[in-house]
Amino acid sequence: MSDTDPRPAFRDPNLPRAERVADLLSRLTLDEKIGLLHQYHRPVERLGMGPFKTGTEALHGLAWLGEATVFPQVVALGATWNPELVEQVGAAVADEVLAFNHNDPVKVGRNVWAPTVNPLRDPRWGRNEEGYSEDAGMTGLMGAAYARGLKGDNGSVWKTAPTVKHFLAYGNEADRCTTSSNMPPRVLREYEFAAHRPALASGDAVAVMLSYNLVNGRPAHVTPLVNDELRTWADDEVFIVSDAYAPNNLAELQGYFEDLPTAYAAAVKAGLDSFTQDDENAPGVLAHVEAAIERGLLDEGDIDTAVRRNLHVRFGLGEFDPEDPYAHIGDDFVNSPEHQALAREAATQSVTLLKNDGLLPLKAPKKIAVIGPLADVQMQDWYSGTLPYAVTARQALAERAEVVCSEGVDRIRLRHKTGYVTAVEDGKALELTDTTGAAAQFDLFDWGGWSYTARNVATGKYVDGRRDGTVGADSVGPHEFDVHETFTIVEVEGGKLALQQVNKAENAVSDNWYAIEDGRLVLSDDRADAAEFDLEVVVKGREVAAELARDADVAVVVLGDHPLVNGRETEDRTDLNLPSSQAWVLGTVLEANPNTILVMSSSYPYAANWPEKHVPAIVWSGHGGQEWGNALADVLYGDRDPEGRLPQTWYTDAAELPAMLDYDIVASDATYLYYLGQPLYPFGHGLSYADFKYADLKADKEHAGPGGEFAVTVEVTNTSDRDGVEVVQLYTHQCGSRVKQPLRQLRRFEKVRLAAGETRTVAFTVPVDELAHWDNVNGRMVVEKSRQRLMVGRSATDIVLSASVRVDGETVGARDLSKPLAATANDSYEGVLWRDESRTSGDVIAAEEAGGWIMLGDCDFGPGYSTVTARVAGQASQLTLRVDDPLDGDVLAKIDTPATDGVYDYTDITVELGRIEGVKDLYVSFESGPVRLASLAFGGES
């Protein structure tokens, strides 16, 4: 075998992929192998290996590379409740990736970083727009569908190599690189794994991106769950990439390792195959890998394992094949008429009717007032593509009726003691002048969270506090990752106002204030320099809006968020409120015209309590891409039935939510699964213009066991005189269990199109094994002996019919104390954290202060147990073992634990156990801390 073979094995497409990978790997030198571990692979010219780049953004369209079809946001795709449609969108995006790749294969790689499969646990999460649903199963289903479309496997060559992200337990932006997600075993397996597994298990995704956060105190980039769990889900290789700039966090922001060579070695051993760090600067990054090898932290076998997975992707994409089966895909596929039509269809199916008192569908109004900051604009989020065109609400409605339009925002002037803030030099600067005209006037936009933008009337551009400290009015608005066009208004003495820049990027919040220097606006980080202004209102936006609405037949008020402001990557929301100025406009318009429709276009839910009580019709969708206006008009006019259903719960207030960092949805009663309150709009909610009747819910059998299944049918009839669309939803609830069970859990759904008067039988199959939950006693998934309630309805809380079946599962017995009890296998807890047992494996329970406890239920204290041994680490502390109650239960033992050399240095402490027999709930109380408890072992004859 030599490099001059006329046809080396790795170039033979008839050979198995693994054999070809092995052949190429054997020809590479160690230095060449290391060069393949960075996002930008180094070419190996002697073998004909060109450059290769991982990571083309394709979340809901091709991003950052120029004009391409922009489909609705992922949360809007989730609202379609249509996996087949989502797969079609993925296939269209794959074609556009290929077209760009064929034009520039170096810049545009075919390893795509999509889909996002983090479940939408908390609607305040800044990246809410990127997820499909708060339901893990639905998220997994939709993510697999999108990946299937992206991969486009023709049987041998993939169109793209989809990468699911972000593994694992990632759902907060504030301090995202240093916060740890507390992940008990049940939540980990029933919620997190359930969302990530499907796309990998089906083979539709071939890669995974790791997340910035820590999980149980250990950075996700070195989690043992990659090798121990994730890679067992797929039949083939799984390629693991880092998130951007995350590898260096291991030794820097997170301080988990002493230096970068140690960190990089640990990451490779934990399963990381590709470093996304320092952009194109691969040599500086890979020097740390080389140092790790020199220090004996890595060997060539470790490198070979990671390189093999890199090569697996390149071979999967057909790079070393003699022919490209997709060579015909060119520029004519980008924003093609077919893709435009698909974008419109996806947007249409995402439009969700939340309330309707009969105002919709519209009945041929002659004049429509279209009002609001989103009335005549189509927003793009950070991962959107570049819009080739945008059909706004105003434009689409203007095709059907006379339209008058107002953004409904106030037009203001800012007066300083020496003049008015004025745009000069075409907006390149703002200075104080005597002008009061257009150059000194600004339209003020409220995006919630006390974040504002201001657009100069003369330039039509936005105020921009630049990185060099200068200020102008020449920006197109927030459009970069580092947003610097936003500010907050601060009241100061004497009724004056100061402006503070709101500039949130990774781990940084601007402290800059708008100041005056030599008659011009500048930024200063000194609060004392902040200029004081009088804010003069030139035009009251709500009054203009009301006047237009008063003379119209109907008013359509289009409100929502700017996807790069107040809820975005690096910034969570603090509340769920509609921006106050937007809500004020809505109220004023409604007072002027009772025929008012509220349209919310947003990346996330709002606590729209006042509109729900007062506005006759309410519509929501995520930001819907280039065809959103047409889609909205189609639904408002009734050309299409509203098909969208909410992919997550809409709450009445953020106070209904647990803390942002509380990831234990079971203990905190979070998501529709466990939420005990009354939501504003439930998961799965969405109205049709038609009416439907459900009847005759049946299961094909009364009982079934593991490995079996229930066939469930229900008759659905369209009882109205118009065609309509219904999303039939099947939920289950386990009646009786050893542990807390969801109040309801989505198992199946089907979107049904029924003609007026039509009846159809909708059939679902529910495998019994899907009814399993994680059991801490046995440390595995268990199908418990129980009755299961089958519930069919229109949403998680609008259940129309139910039936009961019996599951012939197992009865979980008592805990066997002849084996050590892992502290993390507790059934309940308070005031403790899950933490890493070592830097490479295992979890333990950590008490940072006194007062916490854990409960290990159903412990079988047979006769003869006389001692208990606690495996602990940390500072000197005391543990108290009680039964039946953490505070007042009978004391079994008190364990004084000594200080150890560190949190990873464990020692065993054995004490005598009080007399006890029978099955009891065992409580371990942490009387002082900090201390880590790994396990309890009971000794003596039993």
Secondary structure as UniProt FT lines:
FT   TURN            3..4
FT   HELIX           9..11
FT   TURN            13..14
FT   HELIX           17..27
FT   HELIX           30..34
FT   TURN            35..36
FT   STRAND          40..41
FT   HELIX           45..47
FT   STRAND          52..57
FT   HELIX           74..79
FT   TURN            80..81
FT   HELIX           83..103
FT   TURN            105..107
FT   STRAND          111..113
FT   TURN            123..124
FT   TURN            126..127
FT   HELIX           128..130
FT   HELIX           136..151
FT   STRAND          161..167
FT   TURN            174..178
FT   STRAND          180..181
FT   HELIX           185..187
FT   HELIX           188..192
FT   HELIX           193..201
FT   TURN            202..203
FT   STRAND          207..210
FT   STRAND          214..215
FT   TURN            216..217
FT   STRAND          218..219
FT   HELIX           220..222
FT   HELIX           225..228
FT   HELIX           230..232
FT   STRAND          239..241
FT   TURN            244..245
FT   HELIX           247..250
FT   TURN            251..253
FT   HELIX           260..270
FT   STRAND          274..275
FT   TURN            279..280
FT   HELIX           282..294
FT   TURN            295..296
FT   HELIX           300..316
FT   TURN            317..320
FT   TURN            325..328
FT   HELIX           331..333
FT   TURN            334..335
FT   HELIX           337..350
FT   STRAND          352..356
FT   STRAND          367..371
FT   TURN            373..376
FT   TURN            382..383
FT   HELIX           393..398
FT   TURN            399..400
FT   STRAND          402..406
FT   STRAND          410..416
FT   TURN            417..418
FT   STRAND          419..424
FT   HELIX           425..427
FT   STRAND          429..433
FT   HELIX           438..440
FT   STRAND          442..446
FT   TURN            449..450
FT   STRAND          452..456
FT   TURN            457..459
FT   STRAND          462..465
FT   TURN            467..468
FT   STRAND          470..475
FT   STRAND          486..491
FT   HELIX           493..495
FT   STRAND          497..502
FT   STRAND          504..505
FT   TURN            506..507
FT   STRAND          508..509
FT   STRAND          513..517
FT   TURN            518..519
FT   STRAND          520..524
FT   HELIX           527..529
FT   STRAND          533..539
FT   HELIX           541..550
FT   STRAND          554..560
FT   TURN            563..564
FT   TURN            569..570
FT   HELIX           580..592
FT   STRAND          596..601
FT   HELIX           609..614
FT   STRAND          617..621
FT   TURN            626..627
FT   HELIX           628..636
FT   TURN            637..638
FT   HELIX           654..656
FT   TURN            660..661
FT   TURN            665..669
FT   HELIX           671..674
FT   TURN            683..684
FT   STRAND          692..699
FT   STRAND          703..704
FT   TURN            706..707
FT   STRAND          709..718
FT   STRAND          724..735
FT   STRAND          745..754
FT   TURN            756..757
FT   STRAND          759..767
FT   HELIX           768..771
FT   STRAND          773..775
FT   TURN            776..779
FT   STRAND          780..782
FT   STRAND          786..793
FT   STRAND          799..807
FT   TURN            817..818
FT   STRAND          821..822
FT   HELIX           823..825
FT   STRAND          828..830
FT   STRAND          833..836
FT   STRAND          843..847
FT   TURN            850..851
FT   STRAND          853..861
FT   TURN            863..864
FT   STRAND          867..874
FT   STRAND          877..883
FT   TURN            886..888
FT   STRAND          890..897
FT   TURN            903..904
FT   STRAND          907..912
FT   STRAND          918..926
FT   STRAND          931..939
//
